């Protein structure tokens, strides 16, 4: 990754990679596949945010609200932990009903 030192870079073409400056998240750090997918989905959104209910319906269409929200919190936590390895604290946050990628930080996506 070759963006500015404080910019979150997301590469989707030619293989998934996330990084800041020259540091990239190691593939082995992503504890949950859905955590990687969450970062990909957020990176594709113009405002880098998605309503949590949309994510819950996408991933767990047959489950109730409480169970899906608990599952979503686990996915958000796993994504946060992965992004923390490159120095991004709270790289994915829940703000009201929105899941947001790297609030307050520039995000560059290769698409």
Secondary structure as UniProt FT lines:
FT   TURN            5..6
FT   STRAND          8..11
FT   TURN            13..14
FT   STRAND          17..20
FT   TURN            21..22
FT   STRAND          23..24
FT   HELIX           27..29
FT   HELIX           33..44
FT   TURN            46..47
FT   STRAND          49..51
FT   HELIX           52..59
FT   TURN            61..62
FT   HELIX           65..84
FT   TURN            85..87
FT   TURN            89..90
FT   STRAND          92..95
FT   TURN            96..97
FT   STRAND          98..101
FT   TURN            103..104
FT   STRAND          107..109
//
